[in-house]
């Protein structure tokens, strides 16, 4: 089972990482100015990750593969790490889909 880990950045913004059961980070959020905004982002990942069309598969300038998860309004909720192959990226998408819905929250800002 996955875990959403809420952290505070050096600039004071909140962010979350979705970690798979093995502890590997599979999705990192954008920065949020408030913790409640960050928590809403987690709920958005839970919902939107269940819709395959919300994942945008991309290739970086240095030919690494990654994906972004978008909300229904088109805003990016989170981005993956860089992968060496498209099949590894697709496994990352699968991992987000299977881990996000039931993931617990580990708030490391308290």
C-alpha positions in Angstrom: 0.0 0.0 0.0 1.2 3.5 -0.8 1.8 6.5 1.4 1.4 10.3 0.7 4.2 12.0 2.5 3.6 15.7 3.2 6.7 17.9 3.6 7.6 21.5 3.9 10.0 22.9 1.3 12.8 25.4 2.2 10.7 28.2 0.7 7.8 27.4 3.1 5.6 25.7 0.5 4.0 22.3 1.2 4.4 19.4 -1.2 3.6 15.7 -1.2 5.3 12.6 -2.6 3.3 9.5 -3.3 5.5 6.6 -2.3 4.8 3.0 -3.3 4.8 0.2 -0.8 8.6 -0.3 -1.3 9.2 3.3 -0.3 10.1 4.5 -3.8 8.7 7.9 -4.8 6.3 7.5 -7.8 4.8 11.0 -7.9 5.8 14.4 -6.6 3.4 17.4 -6.3 3.8 21.0 -7.2 4.3 23.4 -4.3 1.3 24.6 -2.3 1.2 27.8 -0.2 -1.1 26.2 2.4 -1.2 22.7 4.0 -5.0 22.6 3.2 -4.1 23.2 -0.5 -1.6 20.3 -0.3 -4.2 18.0 1.3 -6.7 18.9 -1.5 -4.0 18.0 -4.0 -3.8 14.6 -2.4 -7.5 14.1 -2.8 -7.2 15.2 -6.4 -4.6 12.5 -7.0 -6.8 9.9 -5.4 -9.6 10.8 -7.8 -7.8 11.7 -11.0 -5.3 8.8 -10.9 -8.2 6.4 -11.5 -8.8 8.0 -14.9 -6.3 6.8 -17.5 -6.9 10.0 -19.6 -5.6 12.2 -16.8 -2.0 10.9 -17.3 0.1 12.7 -19.9 3.1 10.6 -21.0 6.1 12.7 -22.1 9.7 12.5 -23.2 12.2 15.0 -21.9 14.8 16.9 -23.9 17.5 14.4 -22.8 15.3 11.5 -24.0 14.1 10.3 -20.6 10.5 9.2 -20.1 8.1 10.7 -17.5 4.5 11.5 -16.9 2.3 14.1 -15.4 -1.0 13.6 -13.7 -3.5 16.4 -14.5 -6.8 17.4 -12.9 -10.0 17.8 -14.9 -9.1 21.5 -15.4 -5.8 20.6 -17.0 -3.6 21.7 -14.1 -0.7 19.4 -13.3 -1.2 17.8 -9.9 2.1 15.8 -9.8 5.0 14.6 -11.9 6.9 11.4 -12.0 10.6 10.7 -11.8 12.6 10.2 -15.0 12.6 6.7 -16.5 15.0 5.1 -19.0 12.2 3.5 -21.0 8.6 4.0 -21.9 7.7 0.6 -20.4 9.2 1.7 -17.1 7.2 4.9 -17.3 4.0 3.0 -18.0 4.7 0.8 -14.9 5.0 4.0 -12.9 1.6 5.1 -14.1 0.2 1.7 -13.1 1.8 2.1 -9.7 0.2 5.5 -9.1 -3.2 4.1 -10.1 -2.9 1.1 -7.8 -1.3 3.0 -4.8 -3.1 6.3 -4.7 -6.6 5.4 -3.9 -6.0 3.7 -0.6 -2.8 5.4 0.4 -2.4 6.6 4.0 -1.1 10.1 4.7 2.2 10.7 6.6 2.3 14.4 7.6 5.9 15.2 8.4 5.1 18.9 9.0 3.7 18.5 12.5 
